């Protein structure tokens, strides 16, 4: 019987993590104008048995000037989910983000190749 209870709690935590992921779609990168999920900037989302949401994220580049804004937005989005009592947001650059990580509408708008005279500035 304890196994069923444990399995049920695990299912509830996973369902709550799915709701957190949906909430993170409301966090928009100010430079790219797309949500962090579709940009592939969210690497991991879980909710533990203490109702703490754990999110591991990245930014498009190290030293991104929007890192504080993005981490704050992720924390607020996770805390907005009913059933989440706290949120911990960790930043990583391993693996480094690449445009190939984009999905959804963001990935569909990504050009297949750089223009011939592409300049990064």
N, CA, C and O atoms as CSV, one atom per row, in Angstrom:
chain,resi,resn,atom,element,x,y,z
A,1,UNK,N,N,0.823,-1.194,0.000
A,1,UNK,CA,C,0.000,0.000,0.000
A,1,UNK,C,C,0.865,1.255,0.000
A,1,UNK,O,O,0.515,2.245,-0.641
A,2,UNK,N,N,1.996,1.224,0.716
A,2,UNK,CA,C,2.887,2.379,0.758
A,2,UNK,C,C,3.437,2.686,-0.630
A,2,UNK,O,O,3.660,3.850,-0.964
A,3,UNK,N,N,3.660,1.641,-1.450
A,3,UNK,CA,C,4.169,1.863,-2.800
A,3,UNK,C,C,3.165,2.650,-3.636
A,3,UNK,O,O,3.557,3.526,-4.406
A,4,UNK,N,N,1.886,2.351,-3.493
A,4,UNK,CA,C,0.865,3.078,-4.236
A,4,UNK,C,C,0.862,4.546,-3.819
A,4,UNK,O,O,0.741,5.439,-4.657
A,5,UNK,N,N,0.993,4.781,-2.539
A,5,UNK,CA,C,1.010,6.148,-2.038
A,5,UNK,C,C,2.227,6.896,-2.582
A,5,UNK,O,O,2.122,8.050,-2.997
A,6,UNK,N,N,3.376,6.231,-2.575
A,6,UNK,CA,C,4.593,6.840,-3.086
A,6,UNK,C,C,4.474,7.105,-4.586
A,6,UNK,O,O,4.882,8.165,-5.060
A,7,UNK,N,N,3.928,6.165,-5.324
A,7,UNK,CA,C,3.740,6.332,-6.765
A,7,UNK,C,C,2.759,7.463,-7.038
A,7,UNK,O,O,2.953,8.249,-7.965
A,8,UNK,N,N,1.723,7.544,-6.243
A,8,UNK,CA,C,0.733,8.602,-6.403
A,8,UNK,C,C,1.359,9.975,-6.149
A,8,UNK,O,O,1.102,10.928,-6.884
A,9,UNK,N,N,2.176,10.064,-5.107
A,9,UNK,CA,C,2.850,11.332,-4.802
A,9,UNK,C,C,3.810,11.715,-5.926
A,9,UNK,O,O,3.921,12.889,-6.280
A,10,UNK,N,N,4.495,10.733,-6.479
A,10,UNK,CA,C,5.406,10.989,-7.591
A,10,UNK,C,C,4.638,11.508,-8.807
A,10,UNK,O,O,5.084,12.442,-9.474
A,11,UNK,N,N,3.495,10.906,-9.091
A,11,UNK,CA,C,2.655,11.359,-10.199
A,11,UNK,C,C,2.159,12.785,-9.966
A,11,UNK,O,O,2.117,13.593,-10.894
A,12,UNK,N,N,1.786,13.088,-8.727
A,12,UNK,CA,C,1.322,14.438,-8.402
A,12,UNK,C,C,2.436,15.456,-8.578
A,12,UNK,O,O,2.198,16.551,-9.088
A,13,UNK,N,N,3.662,15.107,-8.158
A,13,UNK,CA,C,4.795,16.021,-8.311
A,13,UNK,C,C,5.118,16.247,-9.788
A,13,UNK,O,O,5.439,17.365,-10.192
A,14,UNK,N,N,5.034,15.193,-10.587
A,14,UNK,CA,C,5.300,15.327,-12.021
A,14,UNK,C,C,4.218,16.180,-12.687
A,14,UNK,O,O,4.518,16.994,-13.560
A,15,UNK,N,N,2.979,15.995,-12.281
A,15,UNK,CA,C,1.896,16.823,-12.827
A,15,UNK,C,C,2.095,18.285,-12.438
A,15,UNK,O,O,1.851,19.183,-13.245
A,16,UNK,N,N,2.533,18.523,-11.220
A,16,UNK,CA,C,2.799,19.888,-10.767
A,16,UNK,C,C,3.974,20.491,-11.554
A,16,UNK,O,O,3.945,21.672,-11.899
A,17,UNK,N,N,4.997,19.688,-11.834
A,17,UNK,CA,C,6.127,20.162,-12.639
A,17,UNK,C,C,5.657,20.530,-14.051
A,17,UNK,O,O,6.152,21.496,-14.632
A,18,UNK,N,N,4.714,19.778,-14.601
A,18,UNK,CA,C,4.159,20.113,-15.921
A,18,UNK,C,C,3.442,21.460,-15.891
A,18,UNK,O,O,3.532,22.238,-16.841
A,19,UNK,N,N,2.732,21.730,-14.803
A,19,UNK,CA,C,2.045,23.022,-14.666
A,19,UNK,C,C,3.075,24.151,-14.538
A,19,UNK,O,O,2.874,25.241,-15.074
A,20,UNK,N,N,4.164,23.890,-13.835
A,20,UNK,CA,C,5.229,24.887,-13.724
A,20,UNK,C,C,5.804,25.166,-15.115
A,20,UNK,O,O,6.021,26.324,-15.472
A,21,UNK,N,N,6.053,24.113,-15.903
A,21,UNK,CA,C,6.567,24.309,-17.266
A,21,UNK,C,C,5.619,25.185,-18.080
A,21,UNK,O,O,6.059,26.075,-18.809
A,22,UNK,N,N,4.326,24.932,-17.954
A,22,UNK,CA,C,3.344,25.749,-18.678
A,22,UNK,C,C,3.414,27.203,-18.215
A,22,UNK,O,O,3.341,28.123,-19.029
A,23,UNK,N,N,3.553,27.402,-16.918
A,23,UNK,CA,C,3.647,28.757,-16.375
A,23,UNK,C,C,4.895,29.474,-16.900
A,23,UNK,O,O,4.871,30.686,-17.116
A,24,UNK,N,N,5.978,28.729,-17.104
A,24,UNK,CA,C,7.220,29.320,-17.600
A,24,UNK,C,C,7.080,29.828,-19.031
A,24,UNK,O,O,7.897,30.631,-19.484
A,25,UNK,N,N,6.062,29.374,-19.742
A,25,UNK,CA,C,5.813,29.889,-21.097
A,25,UNK,C,C,5.458,31.378,-21.067
A,25,UNK,O,O,5.525,32.059,-22.090
A,26,UNK,N,N,5.087,31.869,-19.901
A,26,UNK,CA,C,4.774,33.288,-19.760
A,26,UNK,C,C,5.995,34.169,-19.552
A,26,UNK,O,O,5.876,35.394,-19.526
A,27,UNK,N,N,7.170,33.561,-19.403
A,27,UNK,CA,C,8.409,34.332,-19.225
A,27,UNK,C,C,9.025,34.528,-20.613
A,27,UNK,O,O,9.420,33.570,-21.278
A,28,UNK,N,N,9.094,35.782,-21.026
A,28,UNK,CA,C,9.543,36.121,-22.378
A,28,UNK,C,C,10.941,36.723,-22.336
A,28,UNK,O,O,11.210,37.631,-21.549
A,29,UNK,N,N,11.819,36.218,-23.177
A,29,UNK,CA,C,13.152,36.792,-23.307
A,29,UNK,C,C,13.006,38.182,-23.925
A,29,UNK,O,O,12.429,38.310,-25.005
A,30,UNK,N,N,13.519,39.232,-23.260
A,30,UNK,CA,C,13.293,40.593,-23.760
A,30,UNK,C,C,13.990,40.895,-25.085
A,30,UNK,O,O,13.555,41.783,-25.819
A,31,UNK,N,N,15.044,40.184,-25.393
A,31,UNK,CA,C,15.744,40.434,-26.656
A,31,UNK,C,C,15.146,39.647,-27.813
A,31,UNK,O,O,15.026,40.167,-28.923
A,32,UNK,N,N,14.772,38.406,-27.563
A,32,UNK,CA,C,14.292,37.544,-28.643
A,32,UNK,C,C,12.775,37.537,-28.776
A,32,UNK,O,O,12.246,37.132,-29.812
A,33,UNK,N,N,12.068,37.982,-27.736
A,33,UNK,CA,C,10.619,38.084,-27.811
A,33,UNK,C,C,9.892,36.756,-27.825
A,33,UNK,O,O,8.744,36.693,-28.267
A,34,UNK,N,N,10.515,35.709,-27.362
A,34,UNK,CA,C,9.909,34.368,-27.293
A,34,UNK,C,C,9.991,33.865,-25.860
A,34,UNK,O,O,10.800,34.345,-25.066
A,35,UNK,N,N,9.138,32.883,-25.535
A,35,UNK,CA,C,9.154,32.339,-24.176
A,35,UNK,C,C,10.355,31.419,-23.979
A,35,UNK,O,O,10.887,30.857,-24.936
A,36,UNK,N,N,10.771,31.276,-22.728
A,36,UNK,CA,C,11.977,30.528,-22.406
A,36,UNK,C,C,11.877,29.048,-22.730
A,36,UNK,O,O,12.885,28.408,-23.030
A,37,UNK,N,N,10.674,28.501,-22.673
A,37,UNK,CA,C,10.492,27.082,-23.004
A,37,UNK,C,C,10.783,26.854,-24.481
A,37,UNK,O,O,11.582,25.984,-24.830
A,38,UNK,N,N,10.141,27.628,-25.350
A,38,UNK,CA,C,10.345,27.448,-26.793
A,38,UNK,C,C,11.764,27.801,-27.221
A,38,UNK,O,O,12.264,27.253,-28.203
A,39,UNK,N,N,12.415,28.698,-26.507
A,39,UNK,CA,C,13.802,29.028,-26.820
A,39,UNK,C,C,14.771,27.928,-26.385
A,39,UNK,O,O,15.929,27.923,-26.802
A,40,UNK,N,N,14.306,27.002,-25.555
A,40,UNK,CA,C,15.174,25.931,-25.075
A,40,UNK,C,C,16.080,26.364,-23.943
A,40,UNK,O,O,17.115,25.741,-23.704
A,41,UNK,N,N,15.706,27.424,-23.240
A,41,UNK,CA,C,16.529,27.942,-22.144
A,41,UNK,C,C,16.243,27.264,-20.808
A,41,UNK,O,O,16.991,27.451,-19.849
A,42,UNK,N,N,15.172,26.481,-20.734
A,42,UNK,CA,C,14.843,25.744,-19.511
A,42,UNK,C,C,15.308,24.300,-19.687
A,42,UNK,O,O,14.807,23.579,-20.549
A,43,UNK,N,N,16.259,23.892,-18.871
A,43,UNK,CA,C,16.832,22.554,-18.987
A,43,UNK,C,C,16.144,21.516,-18.105
A,43,UNK,O,O,16.111,20.336,-18.456
A,44,UNK,N,N,15.597,21.936,-16.966
A,44,UNK,CA,C,15.076,20.954,-16.003
A,44,UNK,C,C,14.040,21.628,-15.120
A,44,UNK,O,O,14.222,22.761,-14.676
A,45,UNK,N,N,12.943,20.908,-14.873
A,45,UNK,CA,C,11.910,21.372,-13.941
A,45,UNK,C,C,11.446,20.169,-13.130
A,45,UNK,O,O,11.115,19.125,-13.691
A,46,UNK,N,N,11.422,20.319,-11.820
A,46,UNK,CA,C,10.904,19.276,-10.929
A,46,UNK,C,C,10.332,19.942,-9.693
A,46,UNK,O,O,10.703,21.061,-9.338
A,47,UNK,N,N,9.419,19.230,-9.044
A,47,UNK,CA,C,8.860,19.682,-7.773
A,47,UNK,C,C,9.097,18.567,-6.771
A,47,UNK,O,O,8.716,17.420,-7.007
A,48,UNK,N,N,9.725,18.904,-5.651
A,48,UNK,CA,C,10.019,17.871,-4.660
A,48,UNK,C,C,8.857,17.687,-3.689
A,48,UNK,O,O,7.831,18.358,-3.795
A,49,UNK,N,N,9.034,16.773,-2.746
A,49,UNK,CA,C,7.951,16.433,-1.810
A,49,UNK,C,C,7.687,17.526,-0.777
A,49,UNK,O,O,6.755,17.414,0.020
A,50,UNK,N,N,8.504,18.586,-0.785
A,50,UNK,CA,C,8.266,19.735,0.100
A,50,UNK,C,C,7.607,20.891,-0.654
A,50,UNK,O,O,7.518,22.008,-0.144
A,51,UNK,N,N,7.148,20.610,-1.870
A,51,UNK,CA,C,6.480,21.594,-2.740
A,51,UNK,C,C,7.419,22.705,-3.186
A,51,UNK,O,O,6.997,23.841,-3.403
A,52,UNK,N,N,8.704,22.362,-3.323
A,52,UNK,CA,C,9.689,23.310,-3.839
A,52,UNK,C,C,9.923,22.995,-5.305
A,52,UNK,O,O,10.268,21.867,-5.660
A,53,UNK,N,N,9.734,23.997,-6.156
A,53,UNK,CA,C,10.018,23.836,-7.578
A,53,UNK,C,C,11.501,24.089,-7.806
A,53,UNK,O,O,12.049,25.083,-7.330
A,54,UNK,N,N,12.143,23.192,-8.531
A,54,UNK,CA,C,13.558,23.320,-8.876
A,54,UNK,C,C,13.640,23.494,-10.385
A,54,UNK,O,O,13.172,22.646,-11.144
A,55,UNK,N,N,14.237,24.597,-10.811
A,55,UNK,CA,C,14.363,24.895,-12.233
A,55,UNK,C,C,15.832,25.147,-12.541
A,55,UNK,O,O,16.496,25.926,-11.857
A,56,UNK,N,N,16.332,24.482,-13.577
A,56,UNK,CA,C,17.682,24.733,-14.071
A,56,UNK,C,C,17.520,25.359,-15.448
A,56,UNK,O,O,16.844,24.819,-16.324
A,57,UNK,N,N,18.152,26.504,-15.614
A,57,UNK,CA,C,18.002,27.257,-16.855
A,57,UNK,C,C,19.358,27.766,-17.338
A,57,UNK,O,O,20.371,27.648,-16.647
A,58,UNK,N,N,19.347,28.326,-18.525
A,58,UNK,CA,C,20.523,28.954,-19.078
A,58,UNK,C,C,20.104,30.255,-19.745
A,58,UNK,O,O,18.921,30.596,-19.761
A,59,UNK,N,N,21.060,30.971,-20.287
A,59,UNK,CA,C,20.772,32.140,-21.115
A,59,UNK,C,C,21.476,31.920,-22.453
A,59,UNK,O,O,22.282,31.000,-22.592
A,60,UNK,N,N,21.174,32.752,-23.414
A,60,UNK,CA,C,21.754,32.544,-24.741
A,60,UNK,C,C,23.265,32.712,-24.743
A,60,UNK,O,O,23.960,32.085,-25.543
A,61,UNK,N,N,23.778,33.555,-23.852
A,61,UNK,CA,C,25.225,33.745,-23.733
A,61,UNK,C,C,25.597,33.982,-22.277
A,61,UNK,O,O,24.790,34.481,-21.492
A,62,UNK,N,N,26.819,33.622,-21.926
A,62,UNK,CA,C,27.308,33.960,-20.592
A,62,UNK,C,C,27.449,35.470,-20.524
A,62,UNK,O,O,27.830,36.106,-21.506
A,63,UNK,N,N,27.148,36.037,-19.389
A,63,UNK,CA,C,27.221,37.480,-19.239
A,63,UNK,C,C,26.010,38.193,-19.806
A,63,UNK,O,O,26.035,39.410,-19.990
A,64,UNK,N,N,24.958,37.454,-20.084
A,64,UNK,CA,C,23.729,38.048,-20.621
A,64,UNK,C,C,23.239,39.133,-19.658
A,64,UNK,O,O,23.097,38.870,-18.464
A,65,UNK,N,N,22.981,40.337,-20.151
A,65,UNK,CA,C,22.547,41.403,-19.251
A,65,UNK,C,C,21.149,41.188,-18.670
A,65,UNK,O,O,20.771,41.857,-17.709
A,66,UNK,N,N,20.382,40.263,-19.243
A,66,UNK,CA,C,19.019,40.025,-18.769
A,66,UNK,C,C,18.931,38.866,-17.776
A,66,UNK,O,O,17.827,38.458,-17.415
A,67,UNK,N,N,20.059,38.330,-17.331
A,67,UNK,CA,C,20.027,37.138,-16.478
A,67,UNK,C,C,19.214,37.355,-15.200
A,67,UNK,O,O,18.431,36.481,-14.826
A,68,UNK,N,N,19.375,38.480,-14.531
A,68,UNK,CA,C,18.609,38.749,-13.311
A,68,UNK,C,C,17.120,38.826,-13.591
A,68,UNK,O,O,16.310,38.269,-12.849
A,69,UNK,N,N,16.764,39.514,-14.659
A,69,UNK,CA,C,15.367,39.642,-15.076
A,69,UNK,C,C,14.760,38.268,-15.385
A,69,UNK,O,O,13.639,37.972,-14.973
A,70,UNK,N,N,15.507,37.439,-16.109
A,70,UNK,CA,C,14.999,36.118,-16.493
A,70,UNK,C,C,14.856,35.196,-15.280
A,70,UNK,O,O,13.841,34.515,-15.134
A,71,UNK,N,N,15.872,35.174,-14.411
A,71,UNK,CA,C,15.781,34.326,-13.215
A,71,UNK,C,C,14.618,34.758,-12.331
A,71,UNK,O,O,13.897,33.914,-11.797
A,72,UNK,N,N,14.431,36.058,-12.174
A,72,UNK,CA,C,13.308,36.569,-11.379
A,72,UNK,C,C,11.979,36.162,-12.008
A,72,UNK,O,O,11.056,35.757,-11.301
A,73,UNK,N,N,11.878,36.267,-13.322
A,73,UNK,CA,C,10.655,35.871,-14.011
A,73,UNK,C,C,10.361,34.396,-13.855
A,73,UNK,O,O,9.207,34.009,-13.672
A,74,UNK,N,N,11.390,33.567,-13.925
A,74,UNK,CA,C,11.222,32.119,-13.751
A,74,UNK,C,C,10.750,31.822,-12.329
A,74,UNK,O,O,9.839,31.018,-12.131
A,75,UNK,N,N,11.360,32.461,-11.353
A,75,UNK,CA,C,10.961,32.228,-9.961
A,75,UNK,C,C,9.511,32.657,-9.739
A,75,UNK,O,O,8.739,31.934,-9.109
A,76,UNK,N,N,9.146,33.808,-10.244
A,76,UNK,CA,C,7.770,34.301,-10.075
A,76,UNK,C,C,6.755,33.379,-10.775
A,76,UNK,O,O,5.681,33.106,-10.238
A,77,UNK,N,N,7.106,32.913,-11.963
A,77,UNK,CA,C,6.199,32.023,-12.703
A,77,UNK,C,C,6.005,30.710,-11.952
A,77,UNK,O,O,4.891,30.191,-11.892
A,78,UNK,N,N,7.075,30.169,-11.379
A,78,UNK,CA,C,6.967,28.915,-10.618
A,78,UNK,C,C,6.133,29.124,-9.357
A,78,UNK,O,O,5.293,28.290,-9.017
A,79,UNK,N,N,6.365,30.234,-8.669
A,79,UNK,CA,C,5.623,30.510,-7.436
A,79,UNK,C,C,4.147,30.808,-7.693
A,79,UNK,O,O,3.325,30.690,-6.784
A,80,UNK,N,N,3.809,31.189,-8.914
A,80,UNK,CA,C,2.407,31.476,-9.251
A,80,UNK,C,C,1.568,30.209,-9.389
A,80,UNK,O,O,0.341,30.283,-9.459
A,81,UNK,N,N,2.210,29.063,-9.428
A,81,UNK,CA,C,1.495,27.792,-9.589
A,81,UNK,C,C,0.940,27.348,-8.239
A,81,UNK,O,O,1.696,27.194,-7.280
A,82,UNK,N,N,-0.377,27.141,-8.155
A,82,UNK,CA,C,-0.954,26.640,-6.900
A,82,UNK,C,C,-0.335,25.283,-6.533
A,82,UNK,O,O,-0.245,24.380,-7.365
A,83,UNK,N,N,0.082,25.167,-5.290
A,83,UNK,CA,C,0.714,23.937,-4.824
A,83,UNK,C,C,2.216,24.048,-4.720
A,83,UNK,O,O,2.855,23.196,-4.102
A,84,UNK,N,N,2.799,25.086,-5.313
A,84,UNK,CA,C,4.236,25.334,-5.196
A,84,UNK,C,C,4.437,26.353,-4.076
A,84,UNK,O,O,3.903,27.461,-4.123
A,85,UNK,N,N,5.221,25.957,-3.063
A,85,UNK,CA,C,5.450,26.828,-1.907
A,85,UNK,C,C,6.727,27.644,-2.006
A,85,UNK,O,O,6.843,28.692,-1.372
A,86,UNK,N,N,7.688,27.175,-2.795
A,86,UNK,CA,C,8.965,27.877,-2.952
A,86,UNK,C,C,9.543,27.490,-4.305
A,86,UNK,O,O,9.131,26.503,-4.915
A,87,UNK,N,N,10.508,28.287,-4.764
A,87,UNK,CA,C,11.140,27.995,-6.051
A,87,UNK,C,C,12.625,28.289,-5.965
A,87,UNK,O,O,13.040,29.330,-5.456
A,88,UNK,N,N,13.411,27.361,-6.467
A,88,UNK,CA,C,14.855,27.531,-6.550
A,88,UNK,C,C,15.237,27.510,-8.021
A,88,UNK,O,O,14.914,26.562,-8.737
A,89,UNK,N,N,15.920,28.549,-8.469
A,89,UNK,CA,C,16.315,28.673,-9.865
A,89,UNK,C,C,17.833,28.654,-9.938
A,89,UNK,O,O,18.507,29.488,-9.332
A,90,UNK,N,N,18.360,27.700,-10.681
A,90,UNK,CA,C,19.813,27.594,-10.859
A,90,UNK,C,C,20.160,27.912,-12.303
A,90,UNK,O,O,19.421,27.565,-13.225
A,91,UNK,N,N,21.282,28.570,-12.486
A,91,UNK,CA,C,21.760,28.949,-13.808
A,91,UNK,C,C,22.956,28.079,-14.169
A,91,UNK,O,O,23.852,27.879,-13.349
A,92,UNK,N,N,22.973,27.561,-15.397
A,92,UNK,CA,C,24.094,26.762,-15.870
A,92,UNK,C,C,24.415,27.126,-17.311
A,92,UNK,O,O,23.563,27.636,-18.039
A,93,UNK,N,N,25.632,26.864,-17.708
A,93,UNK,CA,C,26.021,27.022,-19.110
A,93,UNK,C,C,26.576,25.708,-19.648
A,93,UNK,O,O,27.329,25.688,-20.621
A,94,UNK,N,N,26.198,24.627,-19.007
A,94,UNK,CA,C,26.618,23.301,-19.425
A,94,UNK,C,C,25.387,22.420,-19.585
A,94,UNK,O,O,24.814,22.001,-18.579
A,95,UNK,N,N,24.967,22.128,-20.783
A,95,UNK,CA,C,25.617,22.467,-22.045
A,95,UNK,C,C,25.318,23.909,-22.448
A,95,UNK,O,O,24.311,24.479,-22.029
A,96,UNK,N,N,26.194,24.495,-23.259
A,96,UNK,CA,C,25.915,25.852,-23.719
A,96,UNK,C,C,24.711,25.861,-24.655
A,96,UNK,O,O,24.491,24.915,-25.412
A,97,UNK,N,N,23.939,26.934,-24.592
A,97,UNK,CA,C,22.756,27.063,-25.438
A,97,UNK,C,C,23.172,27.295,-26.884
A,97,UNK,O,O,24.145,27.998,-27.156
A,98,UNK,N,N,22.419,26.692,-27.814
A,98,UNK,CA,C,22.591,26.957,-29.245
A,98,UNK,C,C,21.200,27.137,-29.846
A,98,UNK,O,O,20.222,26.661,-29.269
A,99,UNK,N,N,21.088,27.806,-30.977
A,99,UNK,CA,C,19.782,27.980,-31.616
A,99,UNK,C,C,19.097,26.654,-31.967
A,99,UNK,O,O,17.878,26.618,-32.136
A,100,UNK,N,N,19.861,25.576,-32.076
A,100,UNK,CA,C,19.272,24.267,-32.367
A,100,UNK,C,C,18.360,23.790,-31.241
A,100,UNK,O,O,17.570,22.868,-31.442
A,101,UNK,N,N,18.455,24.398,-30.067
A,101,UNK,CA,C,17.634,24.006,-28.922
A,101,UNK,C,C,16.242,24.613,-28.968
A,101,UNK,O,O,15.386,24.254,-28.160
A,102,UNK,N,N,16.003,25.526,-29.898
A,102,UNK,CA,C,14.694,26.174,-29.984
A,102,UNK,C,C,13.659,25.193,-30.522
A,102,UNK,O,O,13.956,24.345,-31.363
A,103,UNK,N,N,12.436,25.333,-30.013
A,103,UNK,CA,C,11.332,24.480,-30.432
A,103,UNK,C,C,10.094,25.342,-30.642
A,103,UNK,O,O,10.136,26.553,-30.427
A,104,UNK,N,N,9.019,24.737,-31.052
A,104,UNK,CA,C,7.756,25.453,-31.201
A,104,UNK,C,C,7.877,26.583,-32.201
A,104,UNK,O,O,8.665,26.502,-33.143
A,105,UNK,N,N,7.096,27.643,-32.002
A,105,UNK,CA,C,7.110,28.770,-32.938
A,105,UNK,C,C,8.489,29.412,-33.082
A,105,UNK,O,O,8.842,29.877,-34.166
A,106,UNK,N,N,9.269,29.441,-32.001
A,106,UNK,CA,C,10.602,30.053,-32.067
A,106,UNK,C,C,11.498,29.272,-33.018
A,106,UNK,O,O,12.230,29.864,-33.811
A,107,UNK,N,N,11.444,27.963,-32.943
A,107,UNK,CA,C,12.273,27.124,-33.808
A,107,UNK,C,C,11.825,27.165,-35.253
A,107,UNK,O,O,12.647,27.035,-36.160
A,108,UNK,N,N,10.535,27.343,-35.481
A,108,UNK,CA,C,10.029,27.382,-36.848
A,108,UNK,C,C,10.441,28.659,-37.563
A,108,UNK,O,O,10.568,28.668,-38.787
A,109,UNK,N,N,10.650,29.730,-36.823
A,109,UNK,CA,C,11.050,30.993,-37.437
A,109,UNK,C,C,12.559,31.106,-37.606
A,109,UNK,O,O,13.045,32.043,-38.239
A,110,UNK,N,N,13.295,30.162,-37.048
A,110,UNK,CA,C,14.756,30.213,-37.122
A,110,UNK,C,C,15.193,29.963,-38.562
A,110,UNK,O,O,14.750,28.994,-39.178
A,111,UNK,N,N,16.056,30.820,-39.108
A,111,UNK,CA,C,16.538,30.574,-40.465
A,111,UNK,C,C,17.380,29.306,-40.518
A,111,UNK,O,O,18.052,28.966,-39.544
A,112,UNK,N,N,17.349,28.616,-41.627
A,112,UNK,CA,C,18.107,27.371,-41.758
A,112,UNK,C,C,19.604,27.631,-41.879
A,112,UNK,O,O,20.412,26.764,-41.545
A,113,UNK,N,N,19.979,28.805,-42.349
A,113,UNK,CA,C,21.396,29.154,-42.466
A,113,UNK,C,C,21.554,30.656,-42.267
A,113,UNK,O,O,20.601,31.417,-42.436
A,114,UNK,N,N,22.754,31.072,-41.911
A,114,UNK,CA,C,23.025,32.500,-41.768
A,114,UNK,C,C,22.993,33.142,-43.158
A,114,UNK,O,O,23.424,32.528,-44.134
A,115,UNK,N,N,22.494,34.353,-43.249
A,115,UNK,CA,C,22.572,35.045,-44.536
A,115,UNK,C,C,24.031,35.174,-44.972
A,115,UNK,O,O,24.938,35.179,-44.139
A,116,UNK,N,N,24.242,35.275,-46.249
A,116,UNK,CA,C,25.605,35.331,-46.781
A,116,UNK,C,C,26.438,36.440,-46.148
A,116,UNK,O,O,27.618,36.236,-45.862
A,117,UNK,N,N,25.852,37.591,-45.929
A,117,UNK,CA,C,26.593,38.713,-45.371
A,117,UNK,C,C,26.219,38.949,-43.920
A,117,UNK,O,O,26.108,40.093,-43.478
A,118,UNK,N,N,26.026,37.873,-43.185
A,118,UNK,CA,C,25.626,37.956,-41.780
A,118,UNK,C,C,26.706,38.635,-40.958
A,118,UNK,O,O,27.893,38.332,-41.080
A,119,UNK,N,N,26.263,39.565,-40.112
A,119,UNK,CA,C,27.169,40.234,-39.183
A,119,UNK,C,C,26.561,40.153,-37.796
A,119,UNK,O,O,25.364,40.393,-37.643
A,120,UNK,N,N,27.339,39.825,-36.790
A,120,UNK,CA,C,26.782,39.631,-35.440
A,120,UNK,C,C,26.452,40.922,-34.704
A,120,UNK,O,O,25.983,40.848,-33.568
A,121,UNK,N,N,26.666,42.078,-35.271
A,121,UNK,CA,C,26.390,43.320,-34.551
A,121,UNK,C,C,25.208,44.047,-35.096
A,121,UNK,O,O,24.852,45.112,-34.592
